[in-house]
Amino acid sequence: MPHQKFQSDAIKPRYSKGRISVFGINSIYPRIPWVAAGWSAIFPGFGHMFIGKFLHGLVLIIWELVVNGMANINLGIALSFHGRFEEATAQLNQEWVLLYVAVYVYSIWDSYRCSVEINKSHVLSEIEDAPVAPSDVSFFDVIILEKKKPWVGMVWSSLSPGLGQFYGGSTIVGTFILAWWIYVSYKAEAVRVVLYSFLGDFSSAVAIVDWQWFLFLPSMYAFAIYQAYTSVNENNTLFDIEQMRHLRVRDENLAHQNKVENNAVQIIATFEHSPFLEMVIHDMEKLGVPPENIVALPLENLESQTHVLDSIHRVDGRSILDGAMISGSIFMVLGTIYGFVWHWGPIIWGLIGLVGGFILGLIIELLFNKSKLKIFSSRKTEVILQITCHETLQSQLIKALKTRRASGYVIMPQRLPTHT
């Protein structure tokens, strides 16, 4: 049964909400400027990747790997933390260090500035309310905007950086992260270091490790986990925004309700934002319910609590993992630096630093947000669906609601008119 076509997503907006293509999914999502600046300070390019400026970020990351490597900055930092200042100075290539400083400062400043501008653009895109195509089919790939679980992206990137980005639908970003992780791990002898560390041969692990290249890995690892989590959150939010707009436009085009006939029933159902909502509307139209008798309206969110973890049921981008992951990255680097001379080696101490720094950052975030805190985001009603149909269709509609995972439903009682 063909559907009526509404306003096309081919319209070119002045301020786009997002774009889906074979290269991945990106959106104008409000980011916290200091978080972008913090990631740029940890590793130039990461702040730009965080705010969705992937090309800019990739260029700065390649620059960091090349110039930092030529200047031996990582090695100088590690030796300085060990108190070997003269040796650190001797290791640094002063010409390359001078080239490094200006771009490093620029990376921090520009990621903060771009985050502010993206936040402004987000506000304007909400005012313009331009459509977003929820899928892209090409010869190379099929990209679908769908709801996913943020924690699954974190798990995949913790097993191998890049996999979480693939899970989130970012093909190009995932490819680059996976490629740089493999290359840097090879240069740092990381695979053998991990093997020796978990076999308990810590002296061999410390003996073969390349300090300069190995110190790239902690921040890369932490950021890959964090970026996978945030990108899935942002894609889930873009899905909600797109579906809310679709439902509003649909209601505007079907605003003239048919007159309710005798023997008609009204069913009220609740749904989360998901593909099942549009599928059940299509099911009901196939059963013979007129489109104008199916009203789907998104609810305005009134919840103001901050969550430790967003989920597929509740995504608002206001979880408190931002500071925790930055803290975890910093302490992972420190754990790795001191692990070069401590007994357990850089791998074990790096992981301890990651966990310890994450917990410390989380505690600090909890102290600042304790008045409005909820650990896990819970399932919630996001859309009200009202169906008016002949009573003979009641059982079929209820079956369709159950099949398409409605959160709940009620059959409205018939109200008899009162006579005075």
C-alpha angles and dihedrals in degrees: 000000000000119000127226109257117236132191110329125244087219088083108114107233125209090222112027122207093207148319134234119200142143088277093061142267126305132170144183094253123168108251129188107250096214091053090054091048090047093055090047089053090052094047124354109242097029092091091054091047089051093056094045100259091127100163092050089046095049091052092051092047091053089047090052093051093048103039096037088049093050092046094045089225095152091052091048091051092050094048091047092055087052090054093248094128100156091050090048091052091049091052095053120094101220096201093056092042090059090053090049101055102064095048092046091055091043091054092056094044096045096047089053092047094047091049090056092049092047089053089054091048090050091058091049092047090054090052093049091044095199118182124257122211106236095208143027124201120191139154090267104044150352112235117189126182103230141156113264137173113260094208091058089059089051092051094050093049091048088057092047125350110244098035092087089054090052088051090052092053099254101130099170095042091047092049093051095046092048091047096049091045091054093045097047092043089053093050092046095047084235098155093057091042090055091047094050092044095054090044088055095245094129097159092059090046092054093043096057101037120110105223096200096054098032093061090065090064104068096057091040091053095047093045094049089056093046095045092050089053096047095044092055089048091051093047090051090051091049089052091053092047093049094048093046090054092047091053093048092050091046091053092048091052093048097040096128106082121207117246109267109250129214116278090029124144131201121218122191116199134175127218142175118235103276141122088264090072094061091040093056091049088054091047091054093049089052089053089058104263108143111244091236089059092060111078118184117182127176117228124235111245113241098172113114101176121124116232130213089211128022117213141189087271097051123026121164103138091240099109115130100237094104097084092033093057093045089050090047091052093050094048091045089058091048092047090052093048094053091038088069088074103021121092101253094052133229098298098056094039091045091055091045089051091050094051094040094047091047092052092046092049091046092052091051091049090048091053091053094045103033094116093061105028134136119173100214129021112240136213114276142179111258106165134037115211118197119189126187114192146141113288091242089070095052099099093045092051092049090051090051091050091052092046092051093049103251112186090226144321142207132199108226113235118241111252114212115215114253120232122216 
